[in-house]
Amino acid sequence: MTDHPIDPTAAGRRYEDKSVLVTGAASGIGRATALRIGAEGGKVWCADLNAEGAETAAKEIEAAGGTAKASAFDITDVPASATLVGAVVAEWGALHVLCNIAGVGGMAHFPEESPERFDLMMAVNARGPYVLTQAALPHLLEVGGTVVNLASTAGVIGQAYCSAYCASKHALVGITRSLAIEFGRKGLNVNAVCPGGVNTPILGAFMPPEGASMSLVSRAFLDQKMQEPESVAAMVAYLGSDEAYYVNGATFSIDGGTTAG
């Protein structure tokens, strides 16, 4: 008999009695994830650089009968990570799931990509989740918790004109796999979701640079249709739930088949 029984009748309330921290919760996949987990009974802390957007997401969860808090959070501010985790634990007594969803992107010809923007992408997309997970780790280990990192198809394959973005998302996938191995026997699961094109505000950052080869750009999209953020949020919610108790160190592509071969 498994130590992690799954009750199919409870699938709609998988987060009862669980506290969840979601970064990037003001919009896009982060917002959709916060709302999804809130609808499933989780206590959701919505964190985002956009404090007003995070507060709006939290109020929407509460309006639907859920429990939520919100705060401004700059994921590039290293000391702020410990402060944020401390606030969540002080409010709800524990942290069960960390969803690292905040991110930035952009496209450029490689010779024209600036060191400053490279550093920003690494700080937001890789170092930020790394430091926040460090801050959350003792609390997650205490409850046998879960980390879900939002990577990208750019964390699995190369994409033209996205050298800095690919570097940051490959780094996040590497962090995911490393932590899964290091802490898997201690009860922590760490996984990554790797979406392709998603209809979110970050799309505006992915305009091909002048003179780009559209045949190279199109290689990143087997299916030209964009998915909605709720599609990705459903996978994040699954990975953070007890149903995914045996999933660890995995990268889940949701990309219409782009990375299939």
KALIN-V335382 format. One record per backbone hydrogen bond with DSSP energy under -1.0 kcal/mol. CO is the residue of the C=O (numbers start at 0). NH is the residue of the N-H. If there is no record, write none. Layout:
# KALIN-V335382
co:CO nh:NH
co:CO nh:NH
This chain:
# KALIN-V335382
co:6 nh:9
co:7 nh:10
co:9 nh:12
co:12 nh:15
co:14 nh:17
co:17 nh:42
co:18 nh:95
co:18 nh:96
co:19 nh:44
co:20 nh:98
co:21 nh:46
co:26 nh:30
co:27 nh:31
co:28 nh:32
co:29 nh:33
co:30 nh:34
co:31 nh:35
co:32 nh:36
co:33 nh:37
co:34 nh:38
co:36 nh:41
co:37 nh:40
co:39 nh:14
co:42 nh:19
co:43 nh:68
co:44 nh:21
co:45 nh:70
co:46 nh:23
co:46 nh:24
co:47 nh:72
co:48 nh:50
co:49 nh:53
co:50 nh:54
co:51 nh:55
co:52 nh:56
co:53 nh:57
co:54 nh:58
co:55 nh:59
co:56 nh:60
co:57 nh:61
co:58 nh:62
co:59 nh:63
co:60 nh:65
co:61 nh:64
co:66 nh:43
co:68 nh:45
co:70 nh:47
co:73 nh:76
co:75 nh:77
co:77 nh:80
co:78 nh:82
co:79 nh:83
co:80 nh:84
co:81 nh:85
co:82 nh:86
co:83 nh:87
co:84 nh:88
co:85 nh:89
co:86 nh:90
co:87 nh:91
co:88 nh:92
co:95 nh:145
co:96 nh:20
co:97 nh:147
co:98 nh:22
co:98 nh:100
co:99 nh:149
co:108 nh:111
co:109 nh:112
co:113 nh:117
co:114 nh:118
co:115 nh:119
co:116 nh:120
co:117 nh:121
co:118 nh:122
co:119 nh:123
co:120 nh:124
co:121 nh:125
co:121 nh:126
co:122 nh:127
co:125 nh:129
co:126 nh:130
co:127 nh:131
co:128 nh:132
co:129 nh:133
co:130 nh:134
co:131 nh:135
co:132 nh:136
co:135 nh:139
co:136 nh:140
co:137 nh:141
co:139 nh:144
co:144 nh:188
co:145 nh:97
co:146 nh:190
co:147 nh:99
co:148 nh:192
co:151 nh:154
co:152 nh:155
co:152 nh:156
co:158 nh:161
co:160 nh:107
co:161 nh:165
co:162 nh:166
co:163 nh:167
co:164 nh:168
co:165 nh:169
co:166 nh:170
co:167 nh:171
co:168 nh:172
co:169 nh:173
co:170 nh:174
co:171 nh:175
co:172 nh:176
co:173 nh:177
co:174 nh:178
co:175 nh:179
co:176 nh:180
co:177 nh:181
co:178 nh:182
co:179 nh:183
co:182 nh:185
co:182 nh:187
co:183 nh:186
co:188 nh:146
co:189 nh:248
co:190 nh:148
co:191 nh:251
co:192 nh:150
co:193 nh:253
co:194 nh:152
co:196 nh:226
co:197 nh:199
co:199 nh:202
co:200 nh:203
co:201 nh:204
co:202 nh:205
co:208 nh:211
co:212 nh:216
co:213 nh:217
co:216 nh:219
co:217 nh:220
co:226 nh:198
co:227 nh:230
co:228 nh:232
co:229 nh:233
co:231 nh:235
co:232 nh:236
co:233 nh:237
co:234 nh:238
co:235 nh:239
co:237 nh:240
co:240 nh:243
co:241 nh:244
co:243 nh:246
co:249 nh:191
co:251 nh:193
co:253 nh:195
co:254 nh:257
co:256 nh:259
